Amino acid sequence: MSAAERWNGPAGAPSYDDYLAHDGVGAPEVLKRQHRRDLGTAPLAAERYTSQTFFELEATRLWPRVWQMACREEDIPAVGDALVYEVVGKSFVVVRTAPDRIRAYYNSCLHRGRKLLLGSAPGSSCAHVDNLRCPFHGFTWHLDGGPKFVPCRGDFPTLRRDEDLRLPEARVETWGGFVFLNMDANAPPLAQYLAPLPEHFARWGLERRFKAAHVGKVIACNWKVAQEAFMESYHVIATHPQILEFCADANARYDLLGDHVNRNLTAFGAPSPHLAGRASPDRAYAGLLAMYGQRDAGGAAPLDWYDARRKLGARVRESFRRAYGGDWSQASDAEVLDALVYNVFPNFAPWAGYAPNIVYRWRPHGRDVNSCLMEVMILKPVKEGAEPPRAVPFRLLGDRERWSDAGELPVLGAVIDQDMENMPYVQEGLLASGTGQVHLAGYQESRIRHFHATLDRYLAVDPSGT
């Protein structure tokens, strides 16, 4: 029996599937399907997070070949709206060139290489442009990538034809209101790469959401260290003890959904199995309300854990109806309460369900193995009958600012601050390791092992063919 098959949560505690089976509305089929896989129990090498050589291998064999979320469509709603997306030294101008067309040009002038557009911060909204003009010598391109003006063009015999002067571009496709780019002409189509994500998220319609918050911070750790802190609920007992009364951490479910997608399903409104006899349904009910700054208005106390979740689900559905309009009666308790966290390889994590959707993204910061940029977005439903508002601009926190200083991340900012207390010291500890190894739980950290298995497949192939 594999490690994944052996672990079914603490004895006597309801499993996540038990909570789904007792959902007050009825959980959707896509949440009920289990996808376990045996990936062994071998330790990982610490140098995967600390070696600059390993980092450079990722730079040449991983990032140029994967689909990367660059922005939201509402970040660049009008023709000529543009932003800069950067990763491991590559820079792209992502620009809407027509109402129904977005392109991503390599951010480099064909003359002497000067960047065509600068971003005030990584991933930030940049500008509205009528064309792309190099500030160095004035080479200028139309939004469709064709040349518009070259000073003294006759002095460039190798650039006589317009096709020689077209701006090189990466592939661009969209899903769920997100814009993705890929530098590899031979990569599979985005829908194939994301599968089965589009099927799962069809019910939740992220393309009908708008970006209400976008906050980032540079962290002194490898990008994988930061990402993996959000790929399991196993750390809740030590890092987030204040939520144990209403977060069923140790009986969360983990599913591996193909090479590029996995997920963590964690029940809220139910207690951690670690509390054993110290937990009660009424405290789980009141505790979750308190985290969101609400109080119990009275009424009958929850009879059991399932009843607590049903009452919370009904309350949240009513709050959504008041805030956004529309009919929420078919939204299950799981879809309005739980942490339904999907990860798309290599660095994109959208939350599923109907609650305001959290989205994470992690990237290397420059070419430093020990530094990364973490970003958090909040997507909210568009109010019934209203026009979608323009996306908020990106906010980069300073070195001394905390996530909780970002008022646009209520509740979440303080929780992420607790995670930040670990990440830089994980990096320092890995550098100081006496064994050079990282050991992972067989099931509860299976998503991390799944990520590394896919990473190894990319790193094993030299795209240059040499």
TORKOL-4160 file (C-alpha; in steps of 0.2 Angstrom, whole numbers, padded with zeros to 4 digits, m for minus):
466
<pt num="1" X="0000" Y="0000" Z="0000"/>
<pt num="2" X="0007" Y="0017" Z="m0005"/>
<pt num="3" X="0009" Y="0032" Z="0007"/>
<pt num="4" X="m0005" Y="0041" Z="m0002"/>
<pt num="5" X="m0016" Y="0026" Z="0001"/>
<pt num="6" X="m0011" Y="0024" Z="0019"/>
<pt num="7" X="m0016" Y="0041" Z="0025"/>
<pt num="8" X="m0035" Y="0044" Z="0027"/>
<pt num="9" X="m0034" Y="0058" Z="0041"/>
<pt num="10" X="m0034" Y="0056" Z="0059"/>
<pt num="11" X="m0044" Y="0042" Z="0066"/>
<pt num="12" X="m0062" Y="0046" Z="0071"/>
<pt num="13" X="m0062" Y="0063" Z="0062"/>
<pt num="14" X="m0074" Y="0066" Z="0047"/>
<pt num="15" X="m0065" Y="0066" Z="0031"/>
<pt num="16" X="m0067" Y="0080" Z="0018"/>
<pt num="17" X="m0078" Y="0068" Z="0008"/>
<pt num="18" X="m0089" Y="0066" Z="0023"/>
<pt num="19" X="m0091" Y="0085" Z="0024"/>
<pt num="20" X="m0096" Y="0085" Z="0005"/>
<pt num="21" X="m0108" Y="0070" Z="0008"/>
<pt num="22" X="m0117" Y="0081" Z="0021"/>
<pt num="23" X="m0117" Y="0097" Z="0011"/>
<pt num="24" X="m0133" Y="0107" Z="0014"/>
<pt num="25" X="m0135" Y="0111" Z="m0005"/>
<pt num="26" X="m0125" Y="0097" Z="m0013"/>
<pt num="27" X="m0107" Y="0098" Z="m0018"/>
<pt num="28" X="m0103" Y="0097" Z="m0037"/>
<pt num="29" X="m0096" Y="0082" Z="m0044"/>
<pt num="30" X="m0079" Y="0090" Z="m0049"/>
<pt num="31" X="m0076" Y="0091" Z="m0030"/>
<pt num="32" X="m0081" Y="0074" Z="m0026"/>
<pt num="33" X="m0069" Y="0065" Z="m0038"/>
<pt num="34" X="m0053" Y="0059" Z="m0029"/>
<pt num="35" X="m0036" Y="0058" Z="m0038"/>
<pt num="36" X="m0023" Y="0050" Z="m0028"/>
<pt num="37" X="m0006" Y="0044" Z="m0035"/>
<pt num="38" X="0009" Y="0036" Z="m0027"/>
<pt num="39" X="0025" Y="0047" Z="m0030"/>
<pt num="40" X="0036" Y="0038" Z="m0017"/>
<pt num="41" X="0044" Y="0044" Z="m0001"/>
<pt num="42" X="0061" Y="0048" Z="m0007"/>
<pt num="43" X="0068" Y="0065" Z="0001"/>
<pt num="44" X="0072" Y="0080" Z="m0010"/>
<pt num="45" X="0089" Y="0088" Z="m0012"/>
<pt num="46" X="0090" Y="0105" Z="m0003"/>
<pt num="47" X="0100" Y="0112" Z="m0017"/>
<pt num="48" X="0084" Y="0112" Z="m0027"/>
<pt num="49" X="0080" Y="0128" Z="m0017"/>
<pt num="50" X="0098" Y="0135" Z="m0014"/>
<pt num="51" X="0109" Y="0131" Z="m0029"/>
<pt num="52" X="0112" Y="0145" Z="m0042"/>
<pt num="53" X="0116" Y="0132" Z="m0054"/>
<pt num="54" X="0099" Y="0123" Z="m0052"/>
<pt num="55" X="0091" Y="0140" Z="m0053"/>
<pt num="56" X="0100" Y="0144" Z="m0070"/>
<pt num="57" X="0094" Y="0127" Z="m0076"/>
<pt num="58" X="0076" Y="0132" Z="m0072"/>
<pt num="59" X="0079" Y="0148" Z="m0081"/>
<pt num="60" X="0084" Y="0139" Z="m0097"/>
<pt num="61" X="0073" Y="0124" Z="m0097"/>
<pt num="62" X="0058" Y="0128" Z="m0087"/>
<pt num="63" X="0052" Y="0146" Z="m0089"/>
<pt num="64" X="0054" Y="0147" Z="m0108"/>
<pt num="65" X="0043" Y="0132" Z="m0110"/>
<pt num="66" X="0028" Y="0134" Z="m0099"/>
<pt num="67" X="0012" Y="0144" Z="m0099"/>
<pt num="68" X="0013" Y="0158" Z="m0087"/>
<pt num="69" X="m0001" Y="0169" Z="m0081"/>
<pt num="70" X="0004" Y="0187" Z="m0086"/>
<pt num="71" X="m0011" Y="0197" Z="m0081"/>
<pt num="72" X="m0030" Y="0199" Z="m0080"/>
<pt num="73" X="m0039" Y="0204" Z="m0096"/>
<pt num="74" X="m0047" Y="0219" Z="m0086"/>
<pt num="75" X="m0029" Y="0225" Z="m0083"/>
<pt num="76" X="m0028" Y="0230" Z="m0101"/>
<pt num="77" X="m0046" Y="0233" Z="m0106"/>
<pt num="78" X="m0044" Y="0246" Z="m0120"/>
<pt num="79" X="m0034" Y="0245" Z="m0136"/>
<pt num="80" X="m0017" Y="0252" Z="m0133"/>
<pt num="81" X="m0017" Y="0247" Z="m0114"/>
<pt num="82" X="m0001" Y="0238" Z="m0110"/>
<pt num="83" X="0009" Y="0232" Z="m0095"/>
<pt num="84" X="0026" Y="0223" Z="m0093"/>
<pt num="85" X="0028" Y="0205" Z="m0087"/>
<pt num="86" X="0045" Y="0199" Z="m0082"/>
<pt num="87" X="0053" Y="0183" Z="m0077"/>
<pt num="88" X="0071" Y="0177" Z="m0075"/>
<pt num="89" X="0078" Y="0191" Z="m0086"/>
<pt num="90" X="0065" Y="0189" Z="m0100"/>
<pt num="91" X="0053" Y="0205" Z="m0102"/>
<pt num="92" X="0037" Y="0206" Z="m0112"/>
<pt num="93" X="0026" Y="0220" Z="m0117"/>
<pt num="94" X="0008" Y="0213" Z="m0115"/>
<pt num="95" X="m0003" Y="0224" Z="m0125"/>
<pt num="96" X="m0021" Y="0224" Z="m0131"/>
<pt num="97" X="m0019" Y="0227" Z="m0150"/>
<pt num="98" X="m0038" Y="0225" Z="m0155"/>
<pt num="99" X="m0054" Y="0223" Z="m0145"/>
<pt num="100" X="m0052" Y="0204" Z="m0146"/>
<pt num="101" X="m0033" Y="0202" Z="m0148"/>
<pt num="102" X="m0019" Y="0203" Z="m0135"/>
<pt num="103" X="m0001" Y="0201" Z="m0140"/>
<pt num="104" X="0015" Y="0199" Z="m0130"/>
<pt num="105" X="0031" Y="0206" Z="m0138"/>
<pt num="106" X="0048" Y="0203" Z="m0132"/>
<pt num="107" X="0052" Y="0220" Z="m0123"/>
<pt num="108" X="0068" Y="0224" Z="m0133"/>
<pt num="109" X="0071" Y="0236" Z="m0148"/>
<pt num="110" X="0077" Y="0227" Z="m0163"/>
<pt num="111" X="0091" Y="0240" Z="m0165"/>
<pt num="112" X="0101" Y="0241" Z="m0150"/>
<pt num="113" X="0091" Y="0231" Z="m0137"/>
<pt num="114" X="0084" Y="0245" Z="m0126"/>
<pt num="115" X="0068" Y="0241" Z="m0117"/>
<pt num="116" X="0053" Y="0248" Z="m0126"/>
<pt num="117" X="0042" Y="0250" Z="m0111"/>
<pt num="118" X="0046" Y="0251" Z="m0092"/>
<pt num="119" X="0036" Y="0245" Z="m0078"/>
<pt num="120" X="0035" Y="0254" Z="m0061"/>
<pt num="121" X="0035" Y="0238" Z="m0052"/>
<pt num="122" X="0035" Y="0219" Z="m0058"/>
<pt num="123" X="0018" Y="0215" Z="m0066"/>
<pt num="124" X="0011" Y="0233" Z="m0064"/>
<pt num="125" X="0000" Y="0242" Z="m0075"/>
<pt num="126" X="0011" Y="0253" Z="m0086"/>
<pt num="127" X="0003" Y="0264" Z="m0099"/>
<pt num="128" X="m0009" Y="0267" Z="m0113"/>
<pt num="129" X="0001" Y="0268" Z="m0129"/>
<pt num="130" X="m0003" Y="0272" Z="m0147"/>
<pt num="131" X="0013" Y="0263" Z="m0153"/>
<pt num="132" X="0029" Y="0256" Z="m0146"/>
<pt num="133" X="0043" Y="0268" Z="m0148"/>
<pt num="134" X="0061" Y="0265" Z="m0142"/>
<pt num="135" X="0067" Y="0281" Z="m0132"/>
<pt num="136" X="0085" Y="0278" Z="m0137"/>
<pt num="137" X="0084" Y="0281" Z="m0156"/>
<pt num="138" X="0066" Y="0282" Z="m0160"/>
<pt num="139" X="0063" Y="0266" Z="m0169"/>
<pt num="140" X="0044" Y="0264" Z="m0168"/>
<pt num="141" X="0031" Y="0250" Z="m0171"/>
<pt num="142" X="0013" Y="0249" Z="m0173"/>
<pt num="143" X="0002" Y="0240" Z="m0160"/>
<pt num="144" X="0001" Y="0225" Z="m0172"/>
<pt num="145" X="0020" Y="0223" Z="m0171"/>
<pt num="146" X="0024" Y="0230" Z="m0189"/>
<pt num="147" X="0037" Y="0244" Z="m0191"/>
<pt num="148" X="0030" Y="0262" Z="m0191"/>
<pt num="149" X="0046" Y="0272" Z="m0192"/>
<pt num="150" X="0065" Y="0269" Z="m0193"/>
<pt num="151" X="0076" Y="0284" Z="m0193"/>
<pt num="152" X="0088" Y="0284" Z="m0208"/>
<pt num="153" X="0081" Y="0267" Z="m0213"/>
<pt num="154" X="0091" Y="0266" Z="m0229"/>
<pt num="155" X="0107" Y="0264" Z="m0217"/>
<pt num="156" X="0101" Y="0247" Z="m0212"/>
<pt num="157" X="0103" Y="0235" Z="m0227"/>
<pt num="158" X="0098" Y="0220" Z="m0216"/>
<pt num="159" X="0082" Y="0227" Z="m0211"/>
<pt num="160" X="0075" Y="0233" Z="m0228"/>
<pt num="161" X="0059" Y="0221" Z="m0228"/>
<pt num="162" X="0045" Y="0225" Z="m0216"/>
<pt num="163" X="0045" Y="0207" Z="m0210"/>
<pt num="164" X="0063" Y="0209" Z="m0204"/>
<pt num="165" X="0057" Y="0223" Z="m0193"/>
<pt num="166" X="0042" Y="0214" Z="m0185"/>
<pt num="167" X="0043" Y="0213" Z="m0166"/>
<pt num="168" X="0046" Y="0195" Z="m0160"/>
<pt num="169" X="0032" Y="0189" Z="m0149"/>
<pt num="170" X="0027" Y="0175" Z="m0137"/>
<pt num="171" X="0011" Y="0165" Z="m0139"/>
<pt num="172" X="m0004" Y="0172" Z="m0130"/>
<pt num="173" X="m0020" Y="0163" Z="m0125"/>
<pt num="174" X="m0033" Y="0167" Z="m0112"/>
<pt num="175" X="m0043" Y="0157" Z="m0099"/>
<pt num="176" X="m0055" Y="0162" Z="m0085"/>
<pt num="177" X="m0051" Y="0181" Z="m0088"/>
<pt num="178" X="m0032" Y="0178" Z="m0087"/>
<pt num="179" X="m0019" Y="0181" Z="m0100"/>
<pt num="180" X="m0006" Y="0168" Z="m0102"/>
<pt num="181" X="0010" Y="0168" Z="m0112"/>
<pt num="182" X="0022" Y="0155" Z="m0118"/>
<pt num="183" X="0039" Y="0157" Z="m0126"/>
<pt num="184" X="0039" Y="0140" Z="m0134"/>
<pt num="185" X="0031" Y="0138" Z="m0151"/>
<pt num="186" X="0030" Y="0119" Z="m0149"/>
<pt num="187" X="0021" Y="0120" Z="m0132"/>
<pt num="188" X="0004" Y="0112" Z="m0131"/>
<pt num="189" X="m0012" Y="0123" Z="m0132"/>
<pt num="190" X="m0016" Y="0132" Z="m0116"/>
<pt num="191" X="m0033" Y="0122" Z="m0114"/>
<pt num="192" X="m0023" Y="0105" Z="m0115"/>
<pt num="193" X="m0009" Y="0112" Z="m0103"/>
<pt num="194" X="m0023" Y="0117" Z="m0090"/>
<pt num="195" X="m0033" Y="0102" Z="m0091"/>
<pt num="196" X="m0044" Y="0098" Z="m0081"/>
<pt num="197" X="m0045" Y="0115" Z="m0074"/>
<pt num="198" X="m0056" Y="0123" Z="m0087"/>
<pt num="199" X="m0069" Y="0109" Z="m0084"/>
<pt num="200" X="m0068" Y="0111" Z="m0065"/>
<pt num="201" X="m0069" Y="0130" Z="m0066"/>
<pt num="202" X="m0083" Y="0131" Z="m0079"/>
<pt num="203" X="m0096" Y="0131" Z="m0064"/>
<pt num="204" X="m0087" Y="0146" Z="m0056"/>
<pt num="205" X="m0084" Y="0158" Z="m0070"/>
<pt num="206" X="m0068" Y="0167" Z="m0066"/>
<pt num="207" X="m0070" Y="0177" Z="m0082"/>
<pt num="208" X="m0085" Y="0185" Z="m0074"/>
<pt num="209" X="m0075" Y="0192" Z="m0060"/>
<pt num="210" X="m0065" Y="0207" Z="m0058"/>
<pt num="211" X="m0048" Y="0211" Z="m0049"/>
<pt num="212" X="m0052" Y="0220" Z="m0033"/>
<pt num="213" X="m0035" Y="0219" Z="m0025"/>
<pt num="214" X="m0017" Y="0215" Z="m0031"/>
<pt num="215" X="m0003" Y="0216" Z="m0019"/>
<pt num="216" X="0015" Y="0209" Z="m0020"/>
<pt num="217" X="0030" Y="0208" Z="m0009"/>
<pt num="218" X="0048" Y="0203" Z="m0012"/>
<pt num="219" X="0053" Y="0189" Z="m0001"/>
<pt num="220" X="0070" Y="0183" Z="0004"/>
<pt num="221" X="0068" Y="0165" Z="m0001"/>
<pt num="222" X="0068" Y="0154" Z="m0017"/>
<pt num="223" X="0051" Y="0155" Z="m0026"/>
<pt num="224" X="0048" Y="0137" Z="m0023"/>
<pt num="225" X="0050" Y="0139" Z="m0004"/>
<pt num="226" X="0036" Y="0153" Z="m0005"/>
<pt num="227" X="0025" Y="0143" Z="m0016"/>
<pt num="228" X="0026" Y="0127" Z="m0006"/>
<pt num="229" X="0021" Y="0136" Z="0010"/>
<pt num="230" X="0003" Y="0137" Z="0002"/>
<pt num="231" X="0002" Y="0119" Z="m0005"/>
<pt num="232" X="m0003" Y="0110" Z="0011"/>
<pt num="233" X="m0014" Y="0113" Z="0026"/>
<pt num="234" X="m0001" Y="0103" Z="0037"/>
<pt num="235" X="0007" Y="0119" Z="0043"/>
<pt num="236" X="m0009" Y="0126" Z="0051"/>
<pt num="237" X="m0006" Y="0118" Z="0068"/>
<pt num="238" X="0010" Y="0128" Z="0071"/>
<pt num="239" X="0009" Y="0143" Z="0059"/>
<pt num="240" X="m0010" Y="0147" Z="0061"/>
<pt num="241" X="m0016" Y="0140" Z="0078"/>
<pt num="242" X="m0030" Y="0154" Z="0079"/>
<pt num="243" X="m0040" Y="0145" Z="0065"/>
<pt num="244" X="m0039" Y="0128" Z="0072"/>
<pt num="245" X="m0057" Y="0129" Z="0080"/>
<pt num="246" X="m0064" Y="0131" Z="0062"/>
<pt num="247" X="m0052" Y="0124" Z="0050"/>
<pt num="248" X="m0051" Y="0105" Z="0047"/>
<pt num="249" X="m0033" Y="0105" Z="0043"/>
<pt num="250" X="m0026" Y="0087" Z="0046"/>
<pt num="251" X="m0041" Y="0079" Z="0036"/>
<pt num="252" X="m0039" Y="0090" Z="0021"/>
<pt num="253" X="m0039" Y="0081" Z="0004"/>
<pt num="254" X="m0026" Y="0082" Z="m0009"/>
<pt num="255" X="m0029" Y="0078" Z="m0028"/>
<pt num="256" X="m0016" Y="0076" Z="m0042"/>
<pt num="257" X="m0025" Y="0081" Z="m0058"/>
<pt num="258" X="m0012" Y="0078" Z="m0072"/>
<pt num="259" X="0006" Y="0084" Z="m0074"/>
<pt num="260" X="0001" Y="0103" Z="m0072"/>
<pt num="261" X="m0013" Y="0104" Z="m0060"/>
<pt num="262" X="m0016" Y="0098" Z="m0042"/>
<pt num="263" X="m0027" Y="0104" Z="m0028"/>
<pt num="264" X="m0030" Y="0105" Z="m0009"/>
<pt num="265" X="m0048" Y="0105" Z="m0002"/>
<pt num="266" X="m0049" Y="0110" Z="0016"/>
<pt num="267" X="m0066" Y="0112" Z="0026"/>
<pt num="268" X="m0070" Y="0128" Z="0035"/>
<pt num="269" X="m0083" Y="0129" Z="0049"/>
<pt num="270" X="m0077" Y="0112" Z="0055"/>
<pt num="271" X="m0063" Y="0110" Z="0068"/>
<pt num="272" X="m0045" Y="0103" Z="0067"/>
<pt num="273" X="m0044" Y="0085" Z="0072"/>
<pt num="274" X="m0029" Y="0090" Z="0083"/>
<pt num="275" X="m0041" Y="0098" Z="0095"/>
<pt num="276" X="m0050" Y="0081" Z="0098"/>
<pt num="277" X="m0062" Y="0084" Z="0113"/>
<pt num="278" X="m0059" Y="0102" Z="0115"/>
<pt num="279" X="m0069" Y="0107" Z="0099"/>
<pt num="280" X="m0087" Y="0111" Z="0098"/>
<pt num="281" X="m0099" Y="0115" Z="0083"/>
<pt num="282" X="m0104" Y="0131" Z="0091"/>
<pt num="283" X="m0086" Y="0137" Z="0093"/>
<pt num="284" X="m0082" Y="0132" Z="0075"/>
<pt num="285" X="m0098" Y="0142" Z="0069"/>
<pt num="286" X="m0094" Y="0158" Z="0080"/>
<pt num="287" X="m0075" Y="0157" Z="0076"/>
<pt num="288" X="m0077" Y="0157" Z="0058"/>
<pt num="289" X="m0089" Y="0172" Z="0059"/>
<pt num="290" X="m0077" Y="0181" Z="0070"/>
<pt num="291" X="m0063" Y="0179" Z="0058"/>
<pt num="292" X="m0073" Y="0189" Z="0046"/>
<pt num="293" X="m0078" Y="0202" Z="0059"/>
<pt num="294" X="m0096" Y="0196" Z="0061"/>
<pt num="295" X="m0106" Y="0190" Z="0076"/>
<pt num="296" X="m0119" Y="0176" Z="0078"/>
<pt num="297" X="m0136" Y="0185" Z="0078"/>
<pt num="298" X="m0143" Y="0171" Z="0090"/>
<pt num="299" X="m0154" Y="0157" Z="0086"/>
<pt num="300" X="m0152" Y="0138" Z="0088"/>
<pt num="301" X="m0135" Y="0132" Z="0091"/>
<pt num="302" X="m0128" Y="0120" Z="0078"/>
<pt num="303" X="m0132" Y="0102" Z="0082"/>
<pt num="304" X="m0116" Y="0095" Z="0075"/>
<pt num="305" X="m0101" Y="0099" Z="0063"/>
<pt num="306" X="m0112" Y="0096" Z="0047"/>
<pt num="307" X="m0126" Y="0107" Z="0054"/>
<pt num="308" X="m0113" Y="0121" Z="0058"/>
<pt num="309" X="m0107" Y="0121" Z="0040"/>
<pt num="310" X="m0125" Y="0121" Z="0034"/>
<pt num="311" X="m0129" Y="0137" Z="0044"/>
<pt num="312" X="m0113" Y="0145" Z="0039"/>
<pt num="313" X="m0117" Y="0141" Z="0021"/>
<pt num="314" X="m0134" Y="0148" Z="0022"/>
<pt num="315" X="m0128" Y="0164" Z="0030"/>
<pt num="316" X="m0114" Y="0167" Z="0017"/>
<pt num="317" X="m0126" Y="0164" Z="0002"/>
<pt num="318" X="m0138" Y="0177" Z="0009"/>
<pt num="319" X="m0123" Y="0189" Z="0011"/>
<pt num="320" X="m0118" Y="0186" Z="m0007"/>
<pt num="321" X="m0136" Y="0189" Z="m0013"/>
<pt num="322" X="m0136" Y="0206" Z="m0004"/>
<pt num="323" X="m0119" Y="0211" Z="m0010"/>
<pt num="324" X="m0120" Y="0205" Z="m0028"/>
<pt num="325" X="m0138" Y="0201" Z="m0032"/>
<pt num="326" X="m0143" Y="0186" Z="m0041"/>
<pt num="327" X="m0148" Y="0168" Z="m0036"/>
<pt num="328" X="m0135" Y="0159" Z="m0025"/>
<pt num="329" X="m0146" Y="0145" Z="m0020"/>
<pt num="330" X="m0137" Y="0132" Z="m0030"/>
<pt num="331" X="m0120" Y="0137" Z="m0022"/>
<pt num="332" X="m0115" Y="0122" Z="m0011"/>
<pt num="333" X="m0108" Y="0125" Z="0007"/>
<pt num="334" X="m0091" Y="0119" Z="0001"/>
<pt num="335" X="m0091" Y="0132" Z="m0013"/>
<pt num="336" X="m0094" Y="0147" Z="m0002"/>
<pt num="337" X="m0084" Y="0141" Z="0014"/>
<pt num="338" X="m0069" Y="0131" Z="0010"/>
<pt num="339" X="m0052" Y="0133" Z="0004"/>
<pt num="340" X="m0052" Y="0125" Z="m0013"/>
<pt num="341" X="m0035" Y="0129" Z="m0019"/>
<pt num="342" X="m0029" Y="0123" Z="m0036"/>
<pt num="343" X="m0011" Y="0125" Z="m0042"/>
<pt num="344" X="m0006" Y="0126" Z="m0060"/>
<pt num="345" X="0012" Y="0122" Z="m0064"/>
<pt num="346" X="0023" Y="0131" Z="m0062"/>
<pt num="347" X="0018" Y="0146" Z="m0051"/>
<pt num="348" X="m0001" Y="0150" Z="m0053"/>
<pt num="349" X="m0014" Y="0146" Z="m0039"/>
<pt num="350" X="m0032" Y="0151" Z="m0041"/>
<pt num="351" X="m0045" Y="0147" Z="m0028"/>
<pt num="352" X="m0061" Y="0139" Z="m0034"/>
<pt num="353" X="m0078" Y="0141" Z="m0028"/>
<pt num="354" X="m0090" Y="0156" Z="m0026"/>
<pt num="355" X="m0082" Y="0166" Z="m0012"/>
<pt num="356" X="m0071" Y="0181" Z="m0017"/>
<pt num="357" X="m0057" Y="0171" Z="m0026"/>
<pt num="358" X="m0040" Y="0172" Z="m0020"/>
<pt num="359" X="m0026" Y="0170" Z="m0033"/>
<pt num="360" X="m0007" Y="0168" Z="m0029"/>
<pt num="361" X="0007" Y="0169" Z="m0041"/>
<pt num="362" X="0026" Y="0167" Z="m0037"/>
<pt num="363" X="0041" Y="0171" Z="m0048"/>
<pt num="364" X="0060" Y="0173" Z="m0046"/>
<pt num="365" X="0065" Y="0190" Z="m0042"/>
<pt num="366" X="0078" Y="0194" Z="m0055"/>
<pt num="367" X="0091" Y="0181" Z="m0056"/>
<pt num="368" X="0094" Y="0178" Z="m0037"/>
<pt num="369" X="0090" Y="0160" Z="m0031"/>
<pt num="370" X="0087" Y="0167" Z="m0014"/>
<pt num="371" X="0074" Y="0180" Z="m0018"/>
<pt num="372" X="0056" Y="0179" Z="m0026"/>
<pt num="373" X="0041" Y="0190" Z="m0029"/>
<pt num="374" X="0025" Y="0184" Z="m0021"/>
<pt num="375" X="0008" Y="0191" Z="m0027"/>
<pt num="376" X="m0010" Y="0190" Z="m0021"/>
<pt num="377" X="m0025" Y="0195" Z="m0031"/>
<pt num="378" X="m0043" Y="0195" Z="m0025"/>
<pt num="379" X="m0057" Y="0192" Z="m0038"/>
<pt num="380" X="m0074" Y="0197" Z="m0034"/>
<pt num="381" X="m0091" Y="0194" Z="m0043"/>
<pt num="382" X="m0098" Y="0209" Z="m0054"/>
<pt num="383" X="m0114" Y="0215" Z="m0046"/>
<pt num="384" X="m0129" Y="0210" Z="m0055"/>
<pt num="385" X="m0134" Y="0223" Z="m0069"/>
<pt num="386" X="m0117" Y="0232" Z="m0067"/>
<pt num="387" X="m0103" Y="0235" Z="m0078"/>
<pt num="388" X="m0086" Y="0226" Z="m0073"/>
<pt num="389" X="m0075" Y="0239" Z="m0065"/>
<pt num="390" X="m0057" Y="0242" Z="m0071"/>
<pt num="391" X="m0045" Y="0231" Z="m0061"/>
<pt num="392" X="m0036" Y="0240" Z="m0047"/>
<pt num="393" X="m0017" Y="0244" Z="m0050"/>
<pt num="394" X="m0004" Y="0233" Z="m0043"/>
<pt num="395" X="0003" Y="0238" Z="m0026"/>
<pt num="396" X="0021" Y="0232" Z="m0021"/>
<pt num="397" X="0024" Y="0232" Z="m0003"/>
<pt num="398" X="0040" Y="0240" Z="0004"/>
<pt num="399" X="0053" Y="0230" Z="0014"/>
<pt num="400" X="0046" Y="0236" Z="0030"/>
<pt num="401" X="0028" Y="0234" Z="0026"/>
<pt num="402" X="0018" Y="0219" Z="0031"/>
<pt num="403" X="0004" Y="0211" Z="0021"/>
<pt num="404" X="m0008" Y="0216" Z="0035"/>
<pt num="405" X="m0003" Y="0234" Z="0030"/>
<pt num="406" X="m0013" Y="0231" Z="0014"/>
<pt num="407" X="m0031" Y="0236" Z="0019"/>
<pt num="408" X="m0037" Y="0228" Z="0003"/>
<pt num="409" X="m0032" Y="0211" Z="0010"/>
<pt num="410" X="m0044" Y="0210" Z="0026"/>
<pt num="411" X="m0041" Y="0195" Z="0036"/>
<pt num="412" X="m0030" Y="0187" Z="0023"/>
<pt num="413" X="m0015" Y="0199" Z="0026"/>
<pt num="414" X="m0013" Y="0195" Z="0044"/>
<pt num="415" X="m0013" Y="0176" Z="0039"/>
<pt num="416" X="0000" Y="0178" Z="0026"/>
<pt num="417" X="0011" Y="0188" Z="0039"/>
<pt num="418" X="0011" Y="0172" Z="0049"/>
<pt num="419" X="0018" Y="0163" Z="0034"/>
<pt num="420" X="0031" Y="0176" Z="0031"/>
<pt num="421" X="0038" Y="0172" Z="0048"/>
<pt num="422" X="0043" Y="0155" Z="0041"/>
<pt num="423" X="0049" Y="0158" Z="0023"/>
<pt num="424" X="0066" Y="0168" Z="0025"/>
<pt num="425" X="0071" Y="0156" Z="0039"/>
<pt num="426" X="0066" Y="0141" Z="0028"/>
<pt num="427" X="0079" Y="0147" Z="0015"/>
<pt num="428" X="0092" Y="0151" Z="0028"/>
<pt num="429" X="0089" Y="0133" Z="0036"/>
<pt num="430" X="0091" Y="0125" Z="0019"/>
<pt num="431" X="0107" Y="0134" Z="0016"/>
<pt num="432" X="0113" Y="0128" Z="0033"/>
<pt num="433" X="0107" Y="0110" Z="0031"/>
<pt num="434" X="0118" Y="0097" Z="0038"/>
<pt num="435" X="0109" Y="0083" Z="0028"/>
<pt num="436" X="0106" Y="0092" Z="0012"/>
<pt num="437" X="0089" Y="0084" Z="0011"/>
<pt num="438" X="0070" Y="0089" Z="0013"/>
<pt num="439" X="0058" Y="0076" Z="0019"/>
<pt num="440" X="0040" Y="0077" Z="0014"/>
<pt num="441" X="0024" Y="0069" Z="0021"/>
<pt num="442" X="0018" Y="0054" Z="0010"/>
<pt num="443" X="0000" Y="0061" Z="0008"/>
<pt num="444" X="m0002" Y="0079" Z="0015"/>
<pt num="445" X="0013" Y="0085" Z="0006"/>
<pt num="446" X="0010" Y="0075" Z="m0010"/>
<pt num="447" X="0006" Y="0091" Z="m0020"/>
<pt num="448" X="0024" Y="0097" Z="m0017"/>
<pt num="449" X="0031" Y="0080" Z="m0023"/>
<pt num="450" X="0020" Y="0081" Z="m0038"/>
<pt num="451" X="0026" Y="0098" Z="m0042"/>
<pt num="452" X="0044" Y="0092" Z="m0042"/>
<pt num="453" X="0040" Y="0077" Z="m0052"/>
<pt num="454" X="0034" Y="0089" Z="m0066"/>
<pt num="455" X="0048" Y="0100" Z="m0064"/>
<pt num="456" X="0061" Y="0086" Z="m0066"/>
<pt num="457" X="0052" Y="0082" Z="m0083"/>
<pt num="458" X="0055" Y="0099" Z="m0089"/>
<pt num="459" X="0073" Y="0100" Z="m0083"/>
<pt num="460" X="0078" Y="0083" Z="m0090"/>
<pt num="461" X="0075" Y="0090" Z="m0108"/>
<pt num="462" X="0087" Y="0103" Z="m0116"/>
<pt num="463" X="0076" Y="0113" Z="m0127"/>
<pt num="464" X="0091" Y="0117" Z="m0138"/>
<pt num="465" X="0093" Y="0099" Z="m0142"/>
<pt num="466" X="0111" Y="0098" Z="m0137"/>
